[in-house]
Amino acid sequence: MAGPLDEQKLVHLGYARWSESKGGSWLSPRGIKVDFYTRDVGRIPVTWILDHAVQVKLGKKEINVIRLEGLMLAKHRAGRTTDIADLRQLMTRRGGNIDWNLMAEIAEPLEISELRKISKALAR
């Protein structure tokens, strides 16, 4: 379950704060930007994020990452220029893979309608 982030442990493991981040982003020992979620993200409960996380193989390890539907909704709700650009990329590359029933667990009907229109326009 989510809890306080132990920054000393991260530093000991070779992580470093990402200097370009205004939030809590870190760089892994391999230089990959990482966000650690310990609280709700874009009004999406962290429990939902953890319960629906997808395992991705990174080198020899598997890590849990927020699933597509949660990431897209968080980007949509944030609405910053970089988030909109990220959402556009996600919709172009993965818009055809959205589980709309799962999205309905966390999104408002109007958000789903907007995201469906964007997905239809951009999905390959």
N, C-alpha and C positions, 0 to 999 in steps of 0.2 A: 504494500500500500504506500501511497505517497507520504512523504514526511519532509522534514527540513533537509535542505541540501547541505552536506558536509563538505564545505569548500576546501578545507585543509586536506581531506582525503583525496579530493579531485586533484589538487596540486601535487600531492604525494604520488598519485598515479600517472603524473605527467601531463595533466590538462592545464590549460592556461586560459585566463579570461580573454575573450575576443575583444580587442581594443576598439573595433568599429561598432560594437553593439551598445545600444542604449539600454538594453534589457539584460537578461541573464545568460547570454550565449557564451559558449566556451569553445576552444579549439582542442580537439583530441590530440594525443601524442603523435598521430599521423597527419595532423593539420586539417582534419575534417571539422566543420562548424557543427556544433551540437547544442541543442536546447534541452534542458532537463525540466520536465513539468512536475511541479509539486503542488500546484493549485489549479483551479479551473482556468481554461484557456478559451477566450472568446465566448464566454458563457457556456462552454461545454464542460460538464463535470469531469474532473480528473479521473473519477472512478469509471466513467464511460470510456475515456481514453485508454485507461489501463485494461479494462475488461475486453476491449475490442482491438487491442494492439496487434500488429502484424509482426511476425518474426522475420528479420532480414539477415542473411548471412553477410558478414563483413569480415573478410579474411577468414580466420579459423573460428571466429566467434559468431554467435547469433545475438542480435540486439532487437529489442522491441521498439517499434516506431508507431506513431499515430497512423491510423488507417486513412485511406484516401478521402472518405466522406468527412471525417473530422477535420482533416487538414484543409480541405476545400472550404468547408463552412467557416473555419477560423479565419482563413484568408479573406473570405467574402465579408465577414463581419468587421474585420480590422479596417479594411477599405483604404489603407495607405497605398501610395503609388507602387511601392515595391511588392506589396501583397497582391494588388490587382494584377501586376505583371506576372507574379508567381501563379496566381489563379488562372490566368490566360494560358500559361504554359501547361499547367496541370490539365485544364479542360481540353486543350488541343491534343495532348498526348494520351490522356487517360479518361477523358470525358465519357467514352463509351463503356467504361467499366464501373460506373457508379452504381452502388446498391441503393436505390431510392427508398426502399423500405427501411433500410438501416438509417439513411439520412433523416427519415421522418421521425426517428426516435429523438433527434437532437435539434432539428430545424423547425422553424415556423412555416406554415403553409405558403406564405408570401415568399419566403427565402427559397423554398423548394421550387416554386414557380419560376423565380428569377434564375436560379441555377440551372433548371431544365432548359430554359430558353438559351442561356449562354452555352450550355453543353451541346445542344442541338446545332447551334451556329458554328461552333469551333471543333467539335469532335471529328476525328479522322475516320 
